[in-house]
Structures are given as C-alpha cells and as structure tokens.
Amino acid sequence: WRRKLLGGLVRAVPWLAVGLLPLVAQAATWQAMFGTPLLFSYQGEGFTWGRPALLQTLFSIRRGLLVWSPLVALACAGLAWAMARRAELRRDDLLLAGLGALGALWYLNSAWWCWWFGWSFGNRAFIELTPVFVIGLALGLREAEAAGGGVRRAALAATLACVGFNLALMVVYDLRLLPGWVAR
C-alpha cells in the first residue's frame, strides 16, 4: 500500500510542478512590480459577510444572474425537476458537490461589496458553475422528452425564448441602449 501511494506521489510531481507554474509566474510578477511575492490587490474592498445581497445577485436588473441569463433559471428548474423525479440523482456525489459549489459561490458572490461585478455583461462571477448549469439543462430537457407531448414542446419553447431574450439583451447592451446605472 505504501509503495503504491509513494509511486503515485512520485508520478504526480511533474503535474504538480506544471500546475504551480502560474502561481510562480504571478508571484514573480508581483515581486518585480511591488517588491513582494504575495499581494492583496483589492485594498479597500471586501466582503459584507453579515449582509450578502442574495436576492439582488439573482434577480436584480443590475447583473442579476437569472435576469441576465434566463437560461440558467431554466437549467436550475430542470435540475430540480430531474432530482425530484430520480432518486439516483439525489445520491450522485459529483452532482451534490456541484450543488454545494453553487450554494457556496452564490453566498461568496453575494457577500462581495460589488456583487454585480462591474461593467461586464451579466453576472460573470458564476462562470465557474457552467458545468452545473449545462447538466441541469440537459437533465431537464431529458425529463421533458420523457414526459412527451406538450411538456416537450413547452420545454423547447422556453429554451428558445430564453436564448432569444439573452441574445436580444446582448445586442441592447452592446449598442449601449441600457441606462447608465444598469450598464455599470
């Protein structure tokens, strides 16, 4: 057992070294620029742990995740529907880890002082959760397909409507037709 563990560690060292390269490059850059290899680059900014903007992060016109990316709302609904119907999904460790990450990132993003994350299109702070949202949408569409008939057509129509809304919002944003307080 020890030989196997040690062999695994020895084989992992080159990959660990490659994985650490970006951290070493960042530390070297900070050392050259600021005279220290570790730097907190968000001076004067921070978290409001006791007052997270949980609802605004999801529903605000100012970068609310579900307002600016309605397909994510459909994906979350699809995931909830599939998990309610299939017991094996409620025991899937990877899916449960993804849901845990979703909850943790939602809280962290909501607790950041600038919960809308600046001038980007939509709430870019949730991009790490894209695999969870893709899986949720796929599972929801699979359940709709299994239900057949009107449910299948409604799911397809809702998906197309969400995509169309998002594309229209992107055009309006790109043409700078939104009020300044929304766009900033």
Disulfide bonds with the S-S distance in Angstrom:
none
